[in-house]
Amino acid sequence: MEIQLGLIEARYADMIWKHEPVTSSELVKMTAVEFNWKRTTAHNVLRRLIDKGLFRNENGLVTAVISREEFYSRQSRQYVEDTFAGSLPAFIAAFTQNSGLTAEEAEAIRRMIDEAEEK
């Protein structure tokens, strides 16, 4: 399932993930400060995020349906699929073409590969 977010929706979603569980009235206050939004705007954008399957609002308490990590993992997989025909090696080659990896980055990637192979 591909979920597209605009920049403002992504910033609002990050705010919710950071503070959840959070009441919708707290979100109205936070978005007034952060984005200079009116109450109706905060509720309308929240409704769009709920309709996209990211969050739920039960009796004014907003919680995540999928975690921030899961959302960005799906986005990353979709990007590799769309841009590199699903080839992770092609993505890594493009990513490292103009700048190599530090020893720490290379070691972290080796650990990820080892963990993925064990699954």
ABEGO torsion letter per residue (X at the ends): XBBBBBAAAAAAAAAAAAAOBBBAAAAAAAAAAAAGBBAAAAAAAAAAAAAAGABBBBGGBBBBABBAAAAAAAAAAAAAAAAAGGBAAAAAAAAAAABBBBAAAAAAAAAAAAAAAAX
